[in-house]
Amino acid sequence: MSFTIAEIAQALGARAEGDLGLVVLGPSEPQKAGPDDLALALSAKFAESLGQGKARAALLWDGADWRALGLQAALFAPRPRYALAGLNQVFERRPNLPLGIHASAIIDPSAEIGKGAAIGPFVVIGARARIGANARILSHASVAEDAVIGDDCLLHSGVRIGARVRIGARFIAQPNSVVGGDGFSYVTPDTGVVEAARAGHDPSADLAAQHYARINSLGAVQIGDDVELGAGCTVDRGTITDTIIGSGSKLDNLVMIGHNVRVGADCLLCAQAGVGGSSIIEDRVVLGGQVGVADHVTVGSGVVAAGKSGISSNVPPNRFIMGNPAIRAEQNVEIYKIIRRLPKLVEKVESLQKAVSKTATND
């Protein structure tokens, strides 16, 4: 795979200078770049690294002097990291999956497969399922009965799409993600340990002895356009109504979405984040790694939660929160500073106690 600097500039809508006919084979870190690589020097801090490599061309920060850096050609973009997203699409190595349906795939006769689809080995597609045009479904994936997936989807190996799930266009699911598994929903015949704990009481032995009755999940999952799921990500079906993931949202590896949850548009949920049942995550929310959201909580639009935050109550829109329980980030930092000073404060108090005690003894 090779492109000229001019071709890359056109694809990215970026400005290019120097030898526009120079051919590059792919992007590279500056210090590791060879003469046929496009070095990625996205800010001035990478200038020294460029000298350690052998690149003849680079994607540079605005205002960089490419000639002084010893380059023959350069690409410039107002936001180089955004340009990187387009650059990696240019050089993407798509899964090597031939068009058509592999002989080992099992597809129900009532299922509908769109034009240009590529269905890999040992894929199973259930009754009345509908798969959009140009779908790519890799080996050992399965799509259950009555599920609908839009055009240009990419299901990696081991993906499971449950019954009645509805997914929009350009959906990407990394290996072993599961959409539409049953929700984790159980109830005891009488008041149980969970209700007691929520009421602020210690669970009694009598309450602990009760068994759990399963609440079956009758709902499904609805996912909008341009949604991506990381490896091992799970989205549970709703109990009665559907669990919903809005268009443009991206869920990282091992993200857990509970039953009846509603995730808005253009959200980013980072690795190991978990959202409890019936919570609402509004538009453009960012949950850092290992953030936990309790059930029946609303997180307002534009909220950013730092990694490992514990969200146990409603959060107003457009806040940066941190800690457990999560509060405004600046407040959490001040509390942390105070906590770090506690050992010295204890030493001072003990010293004062000894001084007072000694004075009292002398008196």
C-alpha positions in Angstrom: 0.0 0.0 0.0 1.6 3.3 -1.1 0.4 6.9 -1.7 2.0 10.1 -2.8 2.1 13.1 -0.5 -0.3 14.8 -2.9 -2.8 12.0 -2.6 -2.6 12.0 1.1 -3.1 15.7 1.3 -6.2 15.5 -0.9 -7.6 12.7 1.3 -7.0 14.7 4.5 -7.9 18.1 3.1 -4.4 19.1 4.4 -1.8 21.6 3.1 1.3 20.0 1.6 4.7 21.4 0.7 7.8 20.1 -1.0 8.0 17.1 -3.3 4.4 16.2 -3.6 5.2 13.2 -5.8 7.1 11.5 -3.0 5.7 8.1 -2.3 5.3 6.8 1.3 4.2 3.3 2.5 2.7 4.2 5.8 2.9 6.2 9.0 5.6 5.7 11.6 6.9 7.2 14.8 9.6 9.8 14.0 12.6 8.1 15.6 11.7 4.8 13.9 10.8 6.1 10.5 12.6 4.9 7.4 13.0 6.8 4.1 9.7 5.3 2.8 7.7 6.1 5.9 5.6 9.2 6.8 6.8 10.4 10.2 4.2 11.6 12.6 5.6 14.7 14.4 2.4 16.2 15.6 4.0 18.9 17.8 7.3 20.7 18.3 8.4 18.3 21.0 8.9 15.6 18.2 11.5 17.8 16.3 14.5 16.1 18.0 13.0 12.6 17.3 12.8 13.4 13.6 16.5 13.7 13.5 16.9 10.3 15.0 15.0 8.7 12.1 15.4 8.6 8.4 12.1 10.0 7.2 11.9 12.1 4.0 8.4 13.3 4.7 6.3 14.0 7.8 3.0 15.1 9.1 3.9 18.3 11.1 2.5 20.9 13.4 1.5 24.2 12.0 4.4 26.6 11.6 7.1 23.9 11.5 10.1 24.6 9.2 10.2 21.4 7.2 13.4 22.3 5.3 15.3 23.0 8.5 14.2 19.6 9.7 15.9 18.0 6.7 12.7 16.8 5.0 11.8 16.7 1.3 8.1 17.0 1.8 5.6 17.8 4.6 1.9 17.8 5.4 0.3 20.4 7.7 -3.0 20.4 9.4 -4.5 22.9 11.9 -5.3 19.9 14.2 -2.7 17.2 13.4 -4.2 14.6 15.8 -7.5 15.0 14.0 -5.7 14.6 10.7 -4.2 11.4 12.1 -7.7 9.9 12.2 -8.0 10.4 8.5 -4.5 9.3 7.8 -5.0 5.9 9.5 -8.2 5.4 7.4 -6.1 6.0 4.3 -3.6 3.3 5.3 -6.2 1.0 7.1 -5.6 -2.8 6.6 -9.1 -4.1 6.3 -9.9 -7.6 7.4 -9.1 -10.1 4.6 -12.5 -11.5 4.1 -13.7 -12.4 0.6 -17.1 -11.3 -0.7 -19.9 -13.8 -0.4 -20.9 -16.4 2.1 -18.4 -19.0 3.3 -19.5 -22.6 2.8 -19.4 -23.3 6.6 -21.7 -20.4 7.5 -25.2 -21.3 8.7 -27.8 -18.8 7.6 -31.5 -19.3 8.1 -33.5 -19.3 4.8 -35.7 -16.4 6.1 -32.7 -14.2 6.9 -31.9 -11.3 4.5 -28.3 -10.5 3.6 -27.6 -7.2 1.8 -25.6 -6.7 -1.4 -21.8 -6.8 -1.1 -21.8 -8.7 2.1 -18.9 -10.9 3.3 -19.8 -13.6 5.7 -16.9 -15.6 7.2 -16.5 -19.2 8.4 -18.8 -20.7 11.0 -21.0 -17.6 11.2 -24.6 -18.2 12.3 -27.5 -15.9 11.3 -30.9 -16.6 12.7 -34.4 -16.6 11.4 -35.7 -13.3 10.0 -32.5 -11.5 10.7 -31.7 -8.6 8.4 -28.1 -7.7 7.5 -27.4 -4.5 5.6 -25.3 -4.0 2.5 -21.5 -4.3 2.5 -21.6 -6.1 5.9 -18.4 -7.8 7.0 -19.0 -10.6 9.5 -15.9 -12.5 10.6 -15.6 -16.1 11.8 -17.6 -17.5 14.6 -19.9 -14.5 15.0 -23.6 -14.9 15.4 -26.7 -12.8 14.8 -29.9 -14.1 16.5 -33.4 -14.2 15.2 -35.2 -10.9 14.2 -32.1 -8.8 14.7 -31.5 -5.9 12.3 -28.1 -4.5 11.4 -27.6 -1.5 9.1 -25.3 -1.1 6.1 -21.5 -1.2 6.3 -21.3 -3.1 9.6 -18.1 -4.9 10.8 -18.5 -7.7 13.3 -15.2 -9.2 14.4 -14.8 -12.8 15.4 -16.9 -14.1 18.3 -19.3 -11.2 18.4 -22.8 -12.1 19.6 -25.9 -10.1 18.5 -29.0 -11.1 20.4 -32.6 -11.5 19.4 -34.6 -8.5 18.2 -31.6 -6.2 18.5 -31.7 -3.2 16.1 -28.5 -1.6 15.0 -27.9 1.4 12.7 -25.3 1.9 9.9 -21.5 1.6 10.1 -21.6 -0.3 13.3 -18.2 -1.8 14.5 -18.0 -4.5 17.2 -14.5 -5.8 18.2 -14.0 -9.5 19.1 -16.2 -11.2 21.7 -18.5 -8.2 22.4 -22.1 -9.2 23.2 -25.2 -7.1 22.5 -28.5 -8.3 23.8 -27.6 -10.7 26.6 -30.1 -10.9 29.5 -30.0 -8.2 32.2 -28.8 -8.9 35.7 -32.2 -8.6 37.5 -33.3 -10.6 40.5 -35.8 -10.1 43.4 -36.5 -11.7 46.7 -40.1 -12.7 47.8 -39.9 -10.2 50.7 -37.7 -7.3 51.6 -34.1 -8.5 51.1 -30.5 -7.6 52.0 -30.2 -5.0 49.2 -33.3 -3.1 50.3 -32.0 -3.2 53.9 -28.6 -1.9 52.9 -30.1 0.9 50.9 -32.2 1.9 53.9 -29.0 2.1 55.9 -29.5 -1.1 57.9 -27.1 -4.0 58.4 -28.5 -7.2 56.7 -30.0 -9.7 59.1 -29.5 -13.5 58.9 -33.2 -13.9 58.2 -33.0 -11.6 55.2 -29.8 -13.3 53.9 -31.5 -16.6 53.8 -34.0 -15.6 51.1 -33.6 -16.9 47.6 -33.4 -14.8 44.4 -36.1 -15.0 41.8 -35.1 -14.2 38.2 -36.7 -11.3 36.3 -36.6 -12.3 32.7 -35.6 -9.7 30.1 -38.4 -9.1 27.6 -36.9 -6.0 25.9 -34.0 -5.8 23.4 -31.3 -3.3 22.5 -31.4 -0.3 20.1 -28.2 1.1 18.8 -27.8 4.2 16.5 -25.5 4.9 13.6 -21.7 5.0 13.8 -21.4 3.2 17.1 -18.4 1.2 18.0 -17.9 -1.4 20.7 -14.6 -2.6 22.0 -13.5 -6.2 22.7 -15.4 -7.9 25.4 -18.0 -5.1 25.7 -21.5 -6.1 26.9 -24.8 -4.4 26.4 -27.7 -6.0 28.2 -31.3 -6.2 26.8 -34.0 -4.2 28.7 -36.3 -5.8 31.2 -39.5 -4.4 29.5 -38.3 -1.6 27.3 -35.1 -1.5 25.2 -31.6 -0.6 26.3 -30.5 2.3 24.0 -27.1 3.4 22.7 -27.2 6.8 20.8 -25.5 7.5 17.5 -21.8 8.2 17.4 -21.1 6.8 20.9 -17.9 4.7 21.4 -17.6 2.0 24.1 -14.1 0.8 24.9 -13.0 -2.8 25.9 -14.9 -4.4 28.7 -17.4 -1.7 29.1 -20.7 -3.0 30.8 -24.1 -1.4 30.0 -26.9 -2.7 32.2 -30.5 -3.3 31.4 -32.8 -0.4 30.5 -29.8 2.0 30.3 -30.0 4.9 27.9 -26.7 6.2 26.5 -27.0 9.4 24.5 -25.2 10.5 21.3 -21.4 10.9 20.9 -20.5 9.5 24.3 -17.1 8.0 25.1 -17.1 5.2 27.7 -13.5 4.1 28.4 -12.3 0.6 29.4 -13.9 -1.2 32.3 -16.6 1.5 32.9 -19.9 0.1 34.1 -23.4 1.6 34.0 -26.0 0.2 36.4 -29.5 -0.7 35.3 -32.0 2.1 34.3 -29.4 4.9 34.4 -29.4 7.6 31.9 -26.1 8.9 30.3 -27.0 12.0 28.3 -25.2 13.3 25.2 -21.4 13.8 24.9 -20.6 12.3 28.3 -17.1 11.0 28.8 -16.6 8.2 31.4 -12.9 7.5 32.2 -11.5 4.0 32.8 -13.2 2.0 35.6 -15.8 4.6 36.2 -18.8 3.1 38.0 -22.3 4.5 37.6 -25.0 3.3 40.0 -28.4 2.2 38.9 -31.2 4.7 38.4 -28.8 7.7 38.1 -28.8 10.5 35.5 -25.5 11.9 34.2 -26.1 15.2 32.4 -24.9 16.1 28.9 -21.3 17.1 28.6 -20.1 15.6 31.9 -16.5 14.3 32.0 -15.8 11.8 34.8 -12.1 11.1 35.6 -11.0 7.5 35.8 -12.2 5.3 38.8 -14.9 7.9 39.7 -17.9 6.4 41.5 -21.1 8.1 40.4 -23.9 7.3 42.9 -26.2 10.3 42.5 -27.4 12.5 39.6 -24.8 14.8 38.0 -25.8 18.1 36.4 -24.7 18.9 32.8 -21.3 20.1 31.9 -19.3 19.2 34.9 -15.8 17.7 35.4 -16.1 15.2 38.3 -13.7 13.0 40.1 -13.4 10.7 43.1 -15.7 8.3 45.0 -18.3 9.5 45.6 -17.7 11.7 42.5 -17.7 15.5 43.1 -16.4 18.5 41.2 -12.8 17.8 40.2 -11.3 20.9 41.9 -13.1 20.1 45.1 -11.8 16.5 45.0 -8.3 17.7 44.5 -8.5 20.1 47.5 -9.9 17.2 49.7 -7.0 15.0 48.5 -4.5 17.8 49.4 -6.0 18.0 52.9 -5.9 14.2 53.3 -2.2 14.2 52.4 -1.5 16.8 55.2 -3.4 14.7 57.8 -0.3 12.7 59.1 1.6 16.0 59.8 -1.5 17.4 61.4 -1.8 14.4 63.7 1.9 14.7 64.6 1.3 18.4 65.6 -1.8 17.5 67.6 0.1 14.7 69.5 3.0 17.1 70.1 0.6 19.7 71.5 -1.1 17.1 73.7 2.2 16.0 75.1 3.2 19.7 75.7 -0.1 20.4 77.4 0.1 17.2 79.5 3.7 18.1 80.6 2.7 21.6 81.6 -0.3 20.3 83.5 2.0 17.8 85.4 4.5 20.5 86.2 1.8 22.7 87.6 
